[in-house]
């Protein structure tokens, strides 16, 4: 055989051999097989059977190789986020049986984290916020996300040069585990040294810097907004600069360039280049597509007319104010009256010379009605307590205003975190004109315990108080409802005990906000008893043979009104107090033994439309005017109080056997039934200045009068001005009026005052408004004065003060606070200013 044919033969032989080998090791692609078995390789922390279970495959089942079943297995395993690599191999084929190998590479598990470069007390928060916890699967994505989170976190605090280095080290003490070392180098905080503008002629640099609400230059005296550069805030401020021009008519104003220059002293300079453009004016503003409202009605809401200086920001707000859910704009006009599906689109149709014409194109759509209204998240509060407060009902015409009002009502209940109440629009159907809504709430603790002690009144004073603000009296005999007390029906029950060596006070109150469950008619009742013992100067102890006992009860009804609007409430209360002196000498009376009764009726009109959070209102107002009065007994008892001392029944024999008026009997007659009327007014207004900075302004006035001047003004029910305003233990119905910067009750005489007025201004800023604790800081200016009668009343002759404070509200303990106030004026009888005073606030109103 020639070499040529020999070579061809060898090539054919090799090809045939390769063909046979291929027949032994290949399989038909897309052919169906019976799964003969699965082998799992590469596992470390899991056993083979667990992984096989994850796949869903089982021996004996028919599979197609390759096919969708194998792809689904791989996708399912990837979805577990447990592996970094997954491969499926064929190991052998026996007839119609196929055997597979599943090779996986497990992700390592985080066993320990060490963070360096920050203070130890910050580490726990970092681990929690960055989700650095034991057991997490460590991937490249996890490491990258952690690094990015930390860099961005510190950039927001002004550390623009933050560097984060993350390393992982195998943990030999555990299977397939790694330790993580996170090194944080924040660098120095970068502050803004200078912000300069180029190209601005129409607006001053001061005006432009003022428009930048978040990006501020470094300034020693600025404490409410620190100088730091945050990219997101800076971008928002660039938009605010353009808006400042739009508000003045410069529609075409734009920023052509902004740059950041780094200085050697770890500060930066910001340069902003501007093109201002020309000033524009509004031309014709036409409405197209409106049928529900006339052009005149819409123009009144828009509030802009031809010839006005162009104001793009105001124009947009009058169309749809994104900053106020209850804004006075055209969009809300439609949405408050059922047009949920309406669309309002302003279009610039012409710009000639300096005049811009607009069309406001309106698609009104179909009226929408609520189909389903639900509430979720209430585990303790019963459904009926929530649903009775809803302003949105199934079958009712949609109203955005009612949705906003419902959020307020739920927040004002005090049972839910007002910051997290979120309405969710469900299944809007423009064709059928229906929509559903769900209010998601998060419950918080609504009961409070008051446990405190202090020194005052000659001894230690202890207080124990329990307030259950979401009580259920109908379940009071239901053992299963005690968790720890029956809750969920929206009733309020309070118990309070205060005692020392010299007095004991007990009180109980109950409030049902919906008497009968059908209408918002509030029923309230309270009873109280106080025992006051005389101080014995010889022993320094209480003389329990000398006592002053007060027993009282009050019943009240309050009803929500629909006129003048549905924020008003009219309340009535009937109260009775019995004062009993037993061998007790006091300046209140001229008799050591005797009694006095106080049966009074109180009517009050109040209005409260403050925003959602009752602890920290950001908008709205609240005021109350009340009249408390007794029957005019002197009009029909035929007693001449001016000449009572001339009556033999009210005379006694003097030390020289002369006949003199009996002061004890006279006072006993005068005060057997107290006769008076009391008028009070209080009002507070809340204004959101910017961000969450809130200005609260307030005023108060009170007057105690007498029907019969011969009887005079009673020694009870008087006003005592000055200090923290805490009641402590008061025996005579007095009202303690807060005026910080002065000692308690120091601005009224020993017997109190019959007239007072007070003015206040507070600036409030929240530190946190979380359900567990709401904290805000405040500064204040106050002025007030009290007077013995109307003749000496001068509303402008005030005792003034200023100061700082902080408030902490915790659901379990109520309101706590401290104020440092400086009184600028002297206390009556002194010549030096009152100076600095420290006041502790416990359980007062917000």
Secondary structure, 3 states (H helix, E strand, C coil): CCHHHHHHHHHHHHHHHHHHHHHHHCCCCCEEEEEEEEEEECCCCCCHHHHHHHHCCCCCCEEEECCHHHHHHHHHHHHCCCEEEEEEEEEEEECCEEEEEEEEEECCEEEEEEEECCCHHHHHHHHHHCCCCCCCECCHHHHHHHHHHHHHHHHCCCCCCCEEEEEEEEECCCCCEEEEEEEEECCCCCEEEEEEEECCCCCCHHHHHHHCCCCCCCCCCCCCCCCCCCHHHHHHHHHHHHHHHHCCCCCCCEEEEEEEEECCCCEEEEEEEEECCCCCEEEEEEEECCCCCCHHHHHHHHCCCCCCECCHHHHHHHHCCCCCCCCCCHHHHHHCCCCCCCEEEEEEEEEECCEEEEEEEEECCCCCEEEEEEEECCCCCCHHHHHCCCCCCCCCECCHHHHHHHHHHHHHHCCECHHHCEEEEEEEECCCCEEEEEEECCECCCEEEEEEEEEECCEEEEEEEEEEEEECHHHCCCHHHCCCCCECCCEEEEEEEEECCCEEEEEEEEEECCHHHCCCEEEEEEEEEEEEEEEECCCCEEEEEEEEEEEEEEEEEEEECCCCCCCEEEEEEEEEEEEEEECCCCCCCCCCCEEEEEEEEEEEEEEECCCCCCCCCCCEEEEEEEEEEECCHHHCCCCCHHHHHHCHHHEEECCCCCEEECHHHHHHHHCCECCCEEEEEEEEEEEEEECCEEEEEEEEEEEEECCCCCCCCCCCCCEEECECCCCCCCCCCCEEECECCCCCCCCCCCCCECEEEEEEEEEEEEEEEECCEEEEEEEEEEEEEEECCHHHCCCCCCEEEEEEEEEEEECCCEEEEEEEEEEEEECCCCCCEEEEEEEEEECCCC
